[in-house]
Amino acid sequence: MALWHALQRVLKSLTTAKRGTKMPNIEIYTSPLCGFCHSAKRLLSQKGASFNEIDVLSDPNRKPEMIKRANGGRTVPQIFIGETHVGGCDELFALDRAGKLDPMLAA
Ligand SMILES: N[C@@H](CCC(=O)N[C@@H](CS)C(=O)NCC(=O)O)C(=O)O
């Protein structure tokens, strides 16, 4: 019985640790009919990353903010991981191919 309780405690601490794992804040500016946006979101979701999506078609007031934050980038998606401006879908996949995306998501 004592062993059972010890096991329960270990399991509880493991799940708590996982819940407490920090992921950076991810923001992605999108538009609904944009295939690049869907691909980028799919990749992030496959990696278990949650993100805050800003649909600039339904919320056009956010587009100037996107362009400013993206240093003039006008296409969607524009992806931000923590403080880093990743760029668009191509840049996100390039980061993944280079093995640099997972460490960024875990940071
Ligand atoms: N190379 C870019 C392509 C992005 C792109 O072409 N997005 C289209 C929507 S699917 C867009 O924003 N077009 C509007 C424009 O070019 O101003 C990426 O990988 O994100």
The ligand as an SDF file (V2000), in Angstrom:
LIG
                    3D

 20 19  0  0  0  0  0  0  0  0999 V2000
    6.5960   32.8320  -48.8320 N   0  0  0  0  0  0  0  0  0  0  0  0
    5.4690   33.2420  -48.0470 C   0  0  0  0  0  0  0  0  0  0  0  0
    4.2320   33.2600  -48.9200 C   0  0  0  0  0  0  0  0  0  0  0  0
    3.0400   33.8750  -48.2120 C   0  0  0  0  0  0  0  0  0  0  0  0
    1.9660   34.3010  -49.1740 C   0  0  0  0  0  0  0  0  0  0  0  0
    2.1800   34.4090  -50.4000 O   0  0  0  0  0  0  0  0  0  0  0  0
    0.7940   34.5820  -48.6110 N   0  0  0  0  0  0  0  0  0  0  0  0
   -0.3110   35.0820  -49.3980 C   0  0  0  0  0  0  0  0  0  0  0  0
   -1.6200   34.4690  -48.8980 C   0  0  0  0  0  0  0  0  0  0  0  0
   -1.6470   32.7020  -49.1050 S   0  0  0  0  0  0  0  0  0  0  0  0
   -0.4520   36.5650  -49.2010 C   0  0  0  0  0  0  0  0  0  0  0  0
   -0.3190   37.0970  -48.1120 O   0  0  0  0  0  0  0  0  0  0  0  0
   -0.7400   37.2730  -50.3040 N   0  0  0  0  0  0  0  0  0  0  0  0
   -1.0320   38.6700  -50.2350 C   0  0  0  0  0  0  0  0  0  0  0  0
    0.0550   39.5070  -50.8000 C   0  0  0  0  0  0  0  0  0  0  0  0
    0.9590   38.9390  -51.4610 O   0  0  0  0  0  0  0  0  0  0  0  0
    0.0300   40.7140  -50.5770 O   0  0  0  0  0  0  0  0  0  0  0  0
    5.3320   32.3080  -46.8370 C   0  0  0  0  0  0  0  0  0  0  0  0
    5.9450   31.2420  -46.8550 O   0  0  0  0  0  0  0  0  0  0  0  0
    4.6380   32.6530  -45.8860 O   0  0  0  0  0  0  0  0  0  0  0  0
  1  2  1  0
  2  3  1  0
  2 18  1  0
  3  4  1  0
  4  5  1  0
  5  6  2  0
  5  7  1  0
  7  8  1  0
  8  9  1  0
  8 11  1  0
  9 10  1  0
 11 12  2  0
 11 13  1  0
 13 14  1  0
 14 15  1  0
 15 16  2  0
 15 17  1  0
 18 19  2  0
 18 20  1  0
M  END
$$$$
